[in-house]
Amino acid sequence: MAIKRIEMNNLSFEDLIEVVINNQIFNGEFIKEEENLAVIKLKSGYDIAIPKSSIDNIKIIEKGNREETKQKENKKEIEDPDITIITTGGTISSKIDYKTGGVSPSVDSDYYFKISPDLDKQGKISIINLMKKLSENMLPSDWIKIAKEAYNNISKGSKGIIITSGTDTMHFASSALSFLLNPLSSPVVFTGSQRSTDRGSTDASTNLLLSAFTAKNFQGGESVICMHANLNDGYNYILRGNKARKMHTERRDAFRPINIEPLAKVHTDGKIDELSSEIIPKNQNTKFNNKLDDNVKLIYSYPSMGGDIIDYYIDNKVHGIVIAATGFGNLPLEDKTIINALKKAEKNSIPLVITPQTIYGSTNKFVYSTLREISKFDNIIYVGDMTTETAFVKLMFALGNSKKMEEIKKIMSTNLAGEIKDRSKINEFLI
């Protein structure tokens, strides 16, 4: 045991080692020592945690290049960067916690250069560790912090911004920045990963590199998402941030465009193929609006829904409600408590925004008699083909900038950042 203790003390991050356990030999890179465990990255790319008490022998095959690693760590301090990466947490900044068996944000920014080596070749890259949050814990105040950091770095001359984040609510954040940073003189690129960075199957390496290509060379001035287009690593889609959605819990290609074509493809060789004529061009200046009212709630319409849930939020002084309604925007009006709740919301000047829970398609208040009945209320706002998540964020933005019903309706009905389309194309469904 004493010999093993000495060997452990001699180990450094990235040392190539040979470990013998019960006559079995494991080769890999030493990652860290954690209580009674030695964490090693195998050649397969996967990390394993080995109880130190079970190790018969450890031999250093080759010392890791700490000087090179330090140089890469220093890149986060550079001035006048070509690209700024703002890290916020999520799976792309996570490793497995061997105490719990779960994944948690724990990766320092310099680790990105290790898992995506070609990232180092994309110019001067500055990395800012803004926060370490799983995306389900993100708040509207966090979106404002992210937008402010992006704005500050664009103002300093950064040519493109990458925001690494968790994927579960990434489309909320990318929607928020489409309104908070409008217009944009540089692309703001959201990316993440569906597999943590210590797994051999991680998609973080490809997503980081292709997001760097996008930040440098994409000609759009908008908030976008850059994630896998399919299960392979050949190319990613560049998706409009306020017209995209996470559509699968674990697939690499979970993010899909909603009611729009992908803006572009970005390939692993850096080539960008524009696929849409609707790309918002870069503006000469970037403007930052930091006003969000987060006292907004989201309701899902369902059979047997009554008006009590709307009444509850009204009684608790909510400022606005988004309702993901059925079909073209229907609500079960045979339940008179719904009608009474709508009247109560109108009386209290609370905007009710109607979106389609079908995800694809658009609301239309003229198709059915129930829709015409709903649309009689002055506070009801139908928002066309806007996604529910974008409408939720945009209502916060509208209420943050005005409390007058007519102005709120105008903001919600106006296409500010490509979030509303008047017409859909037949090939925009299930891309």
JOHUGI-V246258 format. One record per pair of residues at least 12 apart in sequence whose C-alpha atoms are under 7 Angstrom apart, sorted by the first residue. I is the first residue (numbers start at 1). J is the second residue. D is the distance in whole Angstrom. If there is no record, write none. Layout:
i=I j=J d=D
i=I j=J d=D
This chain:
i=4 j=57 d=7
i=4 j=58 d=7
i=7 j=58 d=7
i=12 j=30 d=7
i=13 j=30 d=6
i=13 j=31 d=5
i=13 j=32 d=6
i=13 j=64 d=7
i=14 j=29 d=5
i=14 j=30 d=5
i=14 j=31 d=6
i=14 j=64 d=5
i=15 j=29 d=5
i=15 j=30 d=5
i=15 j=60 d=7
i=15 j=62 d=6
i=15 j=63 d=5
i=15 j=64 d=4
i=16 j=28 d=6
i=16 j=29 d=5
i=16 j=30 d=6
i=16 j=60 d=6
i=16 j=61 d=5
i=16 j=62 d=5
i=16 j=63 d=6
i=16 j=64 d=7
i=17 j=29 d=6
i=17 j=30 d=7
i=17 j=58 d=7
i=17 j=59 d=6
i=17 j=60 d=4
i=17 j=61 d=5
i=17 j=62 d=7
i=18 j=58 d=6
i=18 j=59 d=5
i=18 j=60 d=6
i=18 j=61 d=7
i=19 j=55 d=7
i=19 j=57 d=6
i=19 j=58 d=5
i=19 j=59 d=7
i=20 j=55 d=6
i=20 j=56 d=5
i=20 j=57 d=5
i=20 j=58 d=6
i=21 j=54 d=6
i=21 j=55 d=5
i=21 j=56 d=5
i=22 j=56 d=7
i=27 j=42 d=6
i=28 j=40 d=6
i=28 j=41 d=5
i=28 j=42 d=4
i=28 j=43 d=6
i=29 j=41 d=5
i=29 j=42 d=7
i=36 j=51 d=6
i=36 j=52 d=6
i=37 j=49 d=6
i=37 j=50 d=5
i=37 j=51 d=5
i=37 j=52 d=5
i=38 j=50 d=5
i=38 j=51 d=6
i=38 j=52 d=6
i=44 j=200 d=6
i=45 j=198 d=7
i=45 j=199 d=6
i=45 j=200 d=4
i=46 j=198 d=6
i=46 j=199 d=5
i=46 j=200 d=5
i=47 j=198 d=6
i=47 j=199 d=7
i=72 j=110 d=6
i=72 j=113 d=7
i=73 j=110 d=5
i=75 j=125 d=6
i=75 j=126 d=6
i=76 j=126 d=5
i=76 j=127 d=4
i=76 j=128 d=7
i=77 j=126 d=6
i=78 j=126 d=6
i=80 j=157 d=7
i=80 j=158 d=7
i=81 j=124 d=5
i=81 j=125 d=5
i=81 j=126 d=6
i=81 j=158 d=6
i=82 j=123 d=6
i=82 j=124 d=5
i=82 j=125 d=6
i=82 j=158 d=5
i=82 j=159 d=5
i=82 j=160 d=7
i=83 j=124 d=7
i=83 j=125 d=5
i=83 j=126 d=6
i=83 j=158 d=6
i=83 j=159 d=6
i=83 j=160 d=5
i=83 j=161 d=6
i=83 j=215 d=7
i=83 j=216 d=7
i=84 j=125 d=6
i=84 j=126 d=5
i=84 j=127 d=6
i=84 j=158 d=6
i=84 j=160 d=6
i=84 j=161 d=5
i=84 j=162 d=6
i=85 j=126 d=6
i=85 j=127 d=5
i=85 j=128 d=6
i=85 j=161 d=6
i=85 j=162 d=5
i=85 j=163 d=6
i=86 j=127 d=6
i=86 j=128 d=5
i=86 j=129 d=6
i=86 j=130 d=6
i=86 j=162 d=6
i=86 j=163 d=5
i=86 j=164 d=6
i=87 j=128 d=6
i=87 j=129 d=5
i=87 j=130 d=6
i=87 j=131 d=7
i=87 j=163 d=6
i=87 j=164 d=5
i=87 j=165 d=7
i=88 j=129 d=7
i=88 j=130 d=6
i=88 j=131 d=5
i=88 j=132 d=5
i=88 j=133 d=6
i=88 j=164 d=6
i=88 j=165 d=5
i=89 j=105 d=6
i=89 j=131 d=6
i=89 j=132 d=4
i=89 j=133 d=5
i=89 j=134 d=6
i=89 j=164 d=7
i=89 j=165 d=5
i=89 j=166 d=6
i=90 j=105 d=6
i=90 j=133 d=6
i=90 j=134 d=5
i=90 j=135 d=6
i=90 j=165 d=5
i=90 j=166 d=4
i=91 j=105 d=7
i=91 j=166 d=6
i=91 j=192 d=7
i=91 j=193 d=6
i=91 j=194 d=7
i=91 j=195 d=7
i=91 j=196 d=5
i=92 j=164 d=7
i=92 j=165 d=7
i=92 j=166 d=7
i=92 j=192 d=5
i=92 j=193 d=5
i=92 j=196 d=6
i=92 j=197 d=6
i=92 j=204 d=6
i=93 j=105 d=5
i=93 j=106 d=6
i=93 j=107 d=5
i=94 j=106 d=5
i=94 j=107 d=6
i=94 j=196 d=6
i=94 j=197 d=6
i=95 j=107 d=7
i=95 j=196 d=6
i=95 j=197 d=6
i=95 j=198 d=6
i=105 j=132 d=6
i=105 j=133 d=7
i=109 j=127 d=6
i=109 j=129 d=7
i=115 j=205 d=6
i=116 j=205 d=4
i=116 j=208 d=7
i=116 j=209 d=7
i=118 j=209 d=7
i=119 j=209 d=5
i=122 j=212 d=7
i=134 j=166 d=6
i=135 j=165 d=7
i=135 j=166 d=5
i=135 j=167 d=7
i=135 j=168 d=6
i=135 j=169 d=6
i=135 j=170 d=7
i=136 j=168 d=7
i=136 j=169 d=6
i=140 j=294 d=6
i=143 j=173 d=6
i=143 j=176 d=7
i=144 j=290 d=6
i=147 j=177 d=6
i=147 j=180 d=7
i=147 j=181 d=7
i=151 j=288 d=7
i=159 j=186 d=6
i=159 j=216 d=6
i=160 j=186 d=5
i=160 j=187 d=5
i=160 j=188 d=6
i=160 j=215 d=4
i=160 j=216 d=6
i=161 j=187 d=6
i=161 j=188 d=5
i=161 j=189 d=6
i=161 j=215 d=6
i=162 j=188 d=6
i=162 j=189 d=5
i=162 j=190 d=6
i=162 j=211 d=7
i=162 j=215 d=7
i=163 j=189 d=6
i=163 j=190 d=5
i=163 j=191 d=6
i=164 j=190 d=6
i=164 j=191 d=5
i=164 j=192 d=5
i=165 j=191 d=6
i=165 j=192 d=5
i=166 j=192 d=6
i=167 j=192 d=6
i=167 j=193 d=7
i=168 j=246 d=7
i=171 j=241 d=6
i=171 j=242 d=7
i=171 j=244 d=6
i=171 j=245 d=6
i=172 j=389 d=6
i=172 j=390 d=7
i=172 j=393 d=7
i=174 j=190 d=7
i=174 j=223 d=6
i=174 j=224 d=7
i=174 j=241 d=5
i=174 j=242 d=6
i=175 j=241 d=5
i=175 j=242 d=4
i=175 j=390 d=6
i=175 j=393 d=7
i=176 j=393 d=6
i=177 j=223 d=6
i=178 j=222 d=7
i=178 j=223 d=5
i=178 j=241 d=7
i=178 j=242 d=7
i=178 j=417 d=6
i=179 j=417 d=7
i=180 j=288 d=6
i=180 j=289 d=5
i=180 j=290 d=6
i=181 j=286 d=7
i=181 j=287 d=6
i=181 j=288 d=5
i=181 j=289 d=7
i=182 j=286 d=6
i=182 j=287 d=5
i=182 j=288 d=7
i=183 j=283 d=6
i=183 j=285 d=7
i=183 j=286 d=5
i=183 j=287 d=6
i=184 j=221 d=5
i=184 j=222 d=6
i=184 j=282 d=6
i=184 j=283 d=6
i=184 j=285 d=6
i=184 j=286 d=4
i=184 j=287 d=7
i=185 j=221 d=6
i=185 j=282 d=5
i=185 j=283 d=5
i=185 j=284 d=5
i=185 j=285 d=5
i=185 j=286 d=5
i=186 j=221 d=5
i=186 j=282 d=6
i=187 j=215 d=6
i=187 j=218 d=7
i=187 j=220 d=6
i=187 j=221 d=5
i=187 j=222 d=5
i=187 j=223 d=6
i=188 j=215 d=7
i=188 j=222 d=6
i=188 j=223 d=5
i=188 j=224 d=6
i=189 j=211 d=6
i=189 j=215 d=6
i=189 j=223 d=6
i=189 j=224 d=5
i=189 j=225 d=6
i=189 j=226 d=6
i=190 j=224 d=6
i=190 j=225 d=5
i=190 j=226 d=6
i=191 j=207 d=6
i=191 j=211 d=7
i=191 j=225 d=6
i=191 j=226 d=5
i=191 j=227 d=6
i=192 j=204 d=7
i=192 j=207 d=7
i=194 j=250 d=6
i=194 j=251 d=7
i=194 j=252 d=6
i=203 j=252 d=7
i=206 j=233 d=7
i=207 j=226 d=7
i=207 j=227 d=6
i=210 j=266 d=6
i=210 j=267 d=7
i=210 j=268 d=6
i=211 j=226 d=6
i=213 j=270 d=6
i=214 j=266 d=7
i=219 j=281 d=6
i=219 j=282 d=7
i=220 j=279 d=6
i=220 j=280 d=5
i=220 j=281 d=5
i=220 j=282 d=5
i=221 j=280 d=6
i=221 j=281 d=5
i=221 j=282 d=4
i=221 j=283 d=6
i=222 j=280 d=6
i=223 j=240 d=7
i=223 j=241 d=5
i=224 j=238 d=6
i=224 j=239 d=5
i=224 j=240 d=5
i=224 j=241 d=4
i=225 j=238 d=6
i=225 j=239 d=5
i=225 j=240 d=6
i=225 j=241 d=5
i=226 j=238 d=5
i=226 j=239 d=6
i=227 j=253 d=7
i=227 j=255 d=7
i=228 j=252 d=6
i=228 j=253 d=5
i=229 j=253 d=5
i=230 j=252 d=7
i=230 j=253 d=5
i=231 j=252 d=6
i=231 j=253 d=6
i=234 j=267 d=6
i=234 j=268 d=6
i=235 j=265 d=6
i=235 j=266 d=5
i=235 j=267 d=4
i=235 j=268 d=6
i=236 j=265 d=6
i=236 j=266 d=5
i=236 j=267 d=7
i=237 j=262 d=6
i=237 j=264 d=6
i=237 j=265 d=5
i=237 j=266 d=6
i=238 j=262 d=6
i=238 j=263 d=6
i=238 j=264 d=5
i=238 j=265 d=6
i=239 j=257 d=6
i=239 j=262 d=5
i=239 j=263 d=6
i=240 j=263 d=7
i=242 j=390 d=6
i=242 j=419 d=6
i=243 j=257 d=6
i=243 j=258 d=5
i=243 j=387 d=7
i=243 j=419 d=6
i=244 j=256 d=6
i=244 j=257 d=4
i=244 j=258 d=5
i=245 j=257 d=7
i=245 j=258 d=7
i=256 j=431 d=7
i=257 j=431 d=7
i=258 j=360 d=6
i=259 j=360 d=6
i=259 j=361 d=7
i=259 j=385 d=7
i=259 j=424 d=6
i=259 j=428 d=6
i=259 j=429 d=7
i=260 j=428 d=5
i=261 j=276 d=7
i=261 j=428 d=5
i=262 j=275 d=6
i=262 j=276 d=7
i=263 j=275 d=5
i=263 j=276 d=5
i=263 j=279 d=6
i=264 j=276 d=7
i=291 j=397 d=6
i=291 j=400 d=5
i=291 j=401 d=6
i=292 j=396 d=5
i=292 j=397 d=5
i=292 j=399 d=7
i=292 j=400 d=4
i=293 j=396 d=5
i=293 j=397 d=6
i=293 j=399 d=6
i=293 j=400 d=5
i=294 j=396 d=6
i=295 j=318 d=6
i=295 j=319 d=6
i=295 j=320 d=7
i=296 j=318 d=6
i=296 j=319 d=6
i=296 j=320 d=5
i=296 j=321 d=6
i=296 j=396 d=6
i=297 j=320 d=7
i=297 j=321 d=5
i=297 j=322 d=6
i=298 j=321 d=6
i=298 j=322 d=5
i=298 j=323 d=6
i=298 j=392 d=7
i=299 j=322 d=6
i=299 j=323 d=5
i=299 j=324 d=6
i=300 j=323 d=6
i=300 j=324 d=5
i=300 j=325 d=7
i=301 j=323 d=7
i=301 j=324 d=6
i=301 j=325 d=5
i=301 j=326 d=7
i=301 j=331 d=7
i=306 j=335 d=6
i=306 j=337 d=6
i=306 j=338 d=6
i=307 j=337 d=5
i=307 j=338 d=4
i=307 j=341 d=5
i=310 j=341 d=6
i=311 j=341 d=6
i=314 j=345 d=7
i=319 j=350 d=6
i=320 j=350 d=5
i=320 j=351 d=5
i=320 j=352 d=6
i=321 j=351 d=6
i=321 j=352 d=5
i=321 j=353 d=6
i=322 j=352 d=6
i=322 j=353 d=5
i=322 j=354 d=6
i=322 j=392 d=6
i=323 j=352 d=7
i=323 j=353 d=6
i=323 j=354 d=5
i=323 j=355 d=6
i=324 j=354 d=6
i=324 j=355 d=5
i=324 j=356 d=5
i=324 j=357 d=5
i=324 j=388 d=6
i=325 j=354 d=6
i=325 j=355 d=6
i=325 j=356 d=5
i=325 j=357 d=6
i=326 j=356 d=6
i=326 j=357 d=6
i=327 j=356 d=6
i=327 j=358 d=7
i=328 j=356 d=6
i=328 j=362 d=6
i=328 j=363 d=4
i=328 j=364 d=5
i=329 j=354 d=6
i=329 j=355 d=6
i=329 j=356 d=6
i=329 j=363 d=5
i=329 j=364 d=7
i=329 j=371 d=7
i=330 j=370 d=7
i=330 j=371 d=6
i=333 j=370 d=7
i=346 j=377 d=7
i=346 j=378 d=7
i=346 j=379 d=5
i=349 j=379 d=7
i=349 j=405 d=7
i=350 j=379 d=7
i=351 j=379 d=5
i=351 j=380 d=6
i=352 j=379 d=6
i=352 j=380 d=5
i=352 j=381 d=6
i=353 j=380 d=6
i=353 j=381 d=5
i=353 j=382 d=6
i=354 j=381 d=6
i=354 j=382 d=5
i=354 j=383 d=7
i=355 j=382 d=7
i=355 j=383 d=6
i=355 j=386 d=7
i=355 j=387 d=7
i=355 j=388 d=6
i=359 j=387 d=6
i=361 j=385 d=6
i=362 j=384 d=5
i=362 j=385 d=4
i=363 j=382 d=6
i=363 j=383 d=7
i=363 j=384 d=5
i=363 j=385 d=6
i=364 j=384 d=7
i=381 j=409 d=6
i=383 j=412 d=7
i=383 j=413 d=6
i=384 j=420 d=7
i=385 j=420 d=6
i=385 j=421 d=7
i=386 j=419 d=6
i=386 j=420 d=5
i=394 j=412 d=7
i=395 j=412 d=7
i=398 j=411 d=6
i=398 j=412 d=7
